[in-house]
Every structure is written in structure tokens, then in C-alpha cells.
Amino acid sequence: MTAPAIGRSRAVPVAVSEVLPWLVGVVLFGLVLYYFIGIDEGATSVFGNTMVVHEFVHDARHFLGFPCH
């Protein structure tokens, strides 16, 4: 008598057209998040000469190792 196969799973084919919108969305979200946390410095902000975004994510910048002073 043979033991039943436990934990065996089969690969399910997924069409690229189903995955591509999610991939593009995640990459765009990541780039926007990277900009706001890692690049926006107030003087170089796309919102003008304001420090609002910089101060809002200030602690996250330091936690992730981005210098800002």
C-alpha cells in the first residue's frame, strides 16, 4: 500500500495579460513611495518649496537609512 501524496501542488498557468496590470501598478506604487520617502527634500519637491511631505515621512527616512540633514 502506498502513502497518499501530501503537499503536492500543481503549477497553474496564468496569462501575462492577467498579471501585467498588477505588476505595473505595484512598480508605480513602489516608485511613488520611493520618491516621497527617499528623494523629496522640500527644495527639490514637485509640490514647490514646501517641507510638508519631507516632515511627514521624516522618521521613515531615517528608519530606512536615507540621510536628510
C-alpha distances in whole Angstrom, upper triangle without the diagonal:
4,7,9,12,15,19,19,22,24,27,30,33,36,39,42,44,42,42,46,48,46,46,50,50,48,50,54,53,52,55,57,56,57,60,61,60,60,63,66,68,71,74,71,70,69,71,74,75,73,71,70,66,67,67,64,62,64,61,58,60,61,57,56,58,61,64,67,70
4,6,9,12,15,15,18,20,24,26,29,33,36,38,41,39,39,42,44,42,42,46,47,45,47,50,49,49,52,54,52,53,57,57,56,57,60,62,65,67,70,67,66,66,67,70,72,70,68,66,63,63,64,61,58,60,58,55,57,57,54,52,55,57,61,63,66
4,6,9,12,13,16,18,22,25,28,31,34,37,39,37,37,40,42,40,40,44,44,42,44,47,47,46,49,51,49,50,54,54,53,54,57,59,62,64,67,65,63,63,64,68,69,67,65,63,60,60,61,58,55,57,55,52,53,54,50,49,52,54,58,60,63
4,6,10,10,13,15,19,21,25,28,31,34,36,34,33,37,39,36,37,41,41,39,41,45,44,43,46,48,47,48,51,52,51,52,55,57,60,62,65,62,61,60,62,65,66,64,62,60,57,58,58,55,53,55,53,50,51,52,49,47,50,52,56,58,61
4,7,6,10,12,16,18,22,24,28,30,33,31,30,34,35,33,34,37,38,36,38,41,40,40,43,45,44,44,48,49,47,48,51,53,56,59,61,59,57,57,58,62,63,61,59,57,54,54,55,52,50,52,50,47,48,49,46,44,47,49,53,55,58
4,6,9,12,15,18,21,24,28,30,32,30,29,32,34,31,32,36,36,34,36,39,38,37,41,43,41,42,45,46,45,46,49,51,54,56,59,56,55,54,56,59,60,58,56,54,51,52,52,49,47,49,46,43,45,46,43,41,44,46,50,52,55
4,6,10,13,15,19,21,25,27,29,26,25,29,31,28,28,32,32,30,32,35,34,34,37,39,37,38,42,42,41,42,45,47,50,52,55,53,51,51,52,55,57,55,53,51,48,48,49,46,43,45,43,40,42,43,39,38,40,43,46,49,52
4,7,10,13,16,19,22,25,27,25,24,27,29,27,27,31,32,30,32,35,34,34,37,39,38,39,42,43,42,43,45,47,51,53,55,53,51,51,52,56,57,55,54,52,48,49,50,47,44,47,45,41,43,44,41,39,42,44,47,50,53
4,7,9,13,15,19,21,23,21,20,24,26,24,24,28,28,27,29,32,32,31,34,36,35,36,39,40,40,40,43,45,48,51,53,50,49,48,50,53,55,53,51,50,46,47,48,45,42,45,43,40,41,42,39,37,40,42,46,48,51
4,6,10,12,16,18,21,19,19,22,24,23,23,27,27,26,28,31,31,31,34,36,35,36,39,41,40,41,43,45,48,51,53,50,48,47,49,53,54,53,52,50,46,47,49,46,43,46,44,41,42,43,40,38,41,42,46,48,52
4,6,9,13,15,18,16,15,19,21,20,20,23,24,23,25,28,28,28,31,33,32,33,36,38,37,38,40,42,45,48,50,47,45,44,46,50,51,50,49,47,44,44,46,43,41,43,42,38,40,41,38,36,39,40,44,46,49
4,6,10,13,15,13,13,16,19,18,18,21,22,22,24,27,27,27,30,32,32,33,36,37,37,38,40,41,45,47,49,46,44,43,45,48,50,49,48,46,43,44,46,43,40,43,42,38,40,42,39,36,39,40,44,46,50
4,7,9,12,11,11,14,17,16,17,20,21,21,22,25,26,26,29,31,31,32,35,36,36,37,39,40,44,46,48,45,43,42,44,47,49,48,47,46,42,43,45,43,40,43,42,39,40,42,39,37,39,40,44,45,49
4,6,8,7,7,11,13,13,13,16,18,18,19,22,23,23,25,27,28,29,31,33,34,34,36,37,41,43,45,42,40,38,40,43,46,45,44,43,39,40,42,39,37,40,40,36,37,39,37,34,37,38,41,43,47
4,5,5,7,9,11,12,13,15,17,18,19,21,22,23,25,27,28,29,31,33,34,34,35,37,41,42,44,41,39,37,39,42,45,44,44,42,39,40,42,40,38,41,40,37,37,40,38,35,38,38,42,43,47
4,5,5,6,9,10,10,12,14,15,16,18,20,20,22,24,25,26,28,30,31,31,32,34,37,39,41,37,36,34,36,39,42,41,41,40,36,37,40,37,35,38,38,34,35,38,36,33,35,35,39,40,44
4,6,5,7,10,10,11,13,15,16,17,19,21,22,23,25,26,28,30,31,32,32,34,37,39,40,37,35,33,35,38,41,40,40,39,35,37,39,37,35,38,38,35,35,38,37,34,36,36,39,40,44
4,6,7,8,10,11,12,14,15,17,18,20,21,23,24,26,27,29,30,31,32,33,37,38,40,37,35,33,34,38,41,40,39,38,34,36,38,35,33,37,37,33,34,37,35,32,35,35,39,40,43
4,6,5,6,9,10,11,12,14,16,17,19,20,21,22,24,26,27,28,29,30,34,36,38,34,33,31,33,36,39,38,37,35,32,33,36,33,31,34,34,30,31,34,32,29,32,32,35,36,40
4,5,5,6,8,10,11,12,14,15,16,18,20,21,22,24,26,26,27,28,32,34,35,32,30,28,30,34,36,36,35,34,30,32,34,32,30,33,33,30,30,33,31,29,31,30,34,35,39
4,5,5,6,9,10,11,12,14,15,16,18,20,21,23,24,25,26,27,31,32,34,30,28,26,28,31,34,33,33,31,28,30,32,30,28,31,32,28,29,32,31,28,31,30,33,34,38
4,6,5,6,9,10,10,12,14,15,16,18,20,21,22,23,24,26,29,31,33,30,28,26,28,31,34,32,32,30,27,28,30,28,26,29,29,26,26,29,28,25,28,28,31,32,36
4,5,5,6,9,10,11,12,14,15,16,18,20,21,22,23,24,28,30,32,28,27,25,27,30,33,32,31,30,26,28,30,27,25,28,28,25,25,28,26,24,26,26,29,30,34
4,6,5,6,9,10,11,12,14,15,17,18,20,20,21,22,26,28,29,26,24,22,24,28,30,30,29,28,24,26,29,26,24,27,28,24,25,28,27,24,26,25,28,29,33
4,5,5,6,9,10,11,12,14,15,17,18,19,20,21,25,26,28,25,23,21,23,26,29,28,27,26,22,24,26,24,22,25,26,22,23,26,25,23,25,24,28,28,32
4,5,5,6,9,10,10,12,14,15,16,17,19,20,24,25,28,25,23,21,23,26,29,27,26,25,21,23,25,22,20,23,23,20,20,24,22,19,22,22,25,26,30
4,5,5,6,9,10,10,12,14,15,16,17,18,22,24,26,22,21,20,22,25,27,26,26,25,21,22,24,22,20,23,23,20,20,23,22,19,21,20,23,24,28
4,5,5,6,9,10,11,12,14,15,15,16,20,22,23,20,18,17,19,22,24,23,23,22,18,20,23,21,19,22,23,19,19,23,22,19,22,20,23,24,27
4,5,5,6,8,10,11,12,14,15,15,19,21,23,20,18,17,18,21,24,22,22,20,16,18,20,18,16,19,20,17,17,20,20,17,20,19,22,22,26
4,5,5,6,9,10,10,11,13,14,18,20,22,19,18,17,19,22,24,22,21,20,16,17,20,18,15,18,18,15,15,18,17,14,17,16,19,20,24
4,5,5,6,9,10,10,10,12,16,18,19,16,15,14,17,19,21,21,20,19,16,16,19,18,15,18,19,16,15,18,18,15,17,15,18,19,22
4,5,5,6,9,10,10,10,14,16,18,15,13,12,14,17,19,18,17,16,12,14,17,15,13,16,17,15,14,18,18,16,18,16,18,18,22
4,5,5,6,8,10,10,14,16,18,16,14,14,15,18,19,18,16,15,12,12,15,13,10,13,14,11,11,15,14,12,15,13,16,16,20
4,6,5,5,7,9,12,15,17,14,13,14,16,18,19,18,17,16,13,12,15,14,11,13,14,11,10,13,13,11,12,10,14,14,18
4,6,5,5,6,10,12,14,11,10,10,12,15,16,15,14,14,10,11,14,13,11,13,15,12,11,14,15,13,14,11,14,13,17
4,6,6,5,9,10,13,11,9,10,11,14,14,13,11,11,7,8,11,9,8,10,12,10,9,13,14,12,14,11,13,12,16
4,6,7,9,12,14,13,12,13,14,16,16,15,12,12,9,8,10,9,6,8,9,7,6,9,10,9,10,8,11,10,14
4,6,8,12,14,12,11,13,15,17,17,16,14,14,11,9,12,12,9,10,11,9,6,10,11,9,9,6,8,9,13
4,6,9,11,8,8,10,13,14,14,14,12,14,11,9,13,13,11,11,14,12,9,12,14,12,12,9,10,9,13
4,6,8,6,5,8,9,11,11,10,9,10,7,6,10,11,9,10,13,12,10,13,16,14,14,11,11,10,13
4,6,6,6,10,11,10,9,9,7,10,8,6,9,11,10,10,13,13,11,13,16,15,15,11,10,7,10
4,5,5,8,8,7,6,5,4,8,7,6,9,11,12,11,15,15,13,16,19,18,18,14,14,10,12
4,6,9,9,7,5,7,8,11,11,10,13,15,15,15,18,19,16,18,22,21,20,16,15,12,13
4,7,9,8,7,9,10,12,11,10,14,16,15,15,19,18,16,18,21,20,19,15,15,12,14
4,5,6,6,7,8,10,8,9,12,13,13,14,18,17,15,18,21,19,19,16,16,13,16
4,6,8,9,11,12,10,12,15,15,15,17,20,19,18,21,23,22,22,19,19,17,19
4,7,7,9,9,9,11,14,14,15,17,20,20,18,22,24,23,23,20,20,18,20
4,6,9,10,11,12,14,15,17,18,21,21,20,23,25,24,25,21,21,18,19
4,7,9,11,11,13,15,16,16,20,21,19,21,24,24,24,20,19,16,17
4,6,8,8,10,11,13,14,17,18,17,19,22,22,22,19,18,15,16
4,6,5,6,8,10,10,14,15,14,16,19,19,19,16,15,12,13
4,5,5,6,9,10,13,14,14,16,18,19,20,17,17,14,15
4,5,5,6,8,12,11,11,14,16,16,17,15,15,13,15
4,5,6,6,9,10,9,11,14,14,14,12,12,9,11
4,6,5,8,10,10,11,14,15,16,13,13,10,12
4,6,8,9,10,12,13,14,16,14,15,13,15
4,6,5,6,9,10,11,12,11,12,11,14
4,5,5,7,9,10,11,9,10,8,10
4,5,5,6,9,10,10,11,10,12
4,5,5,6,8,9,11,11,14
4,6,5,6,5,7,8,11
4,5,5,6,7,8,10
4,6,8,10,12,14
4,6,9,11,14
4,6,9,12
4,6,10
4,6
4
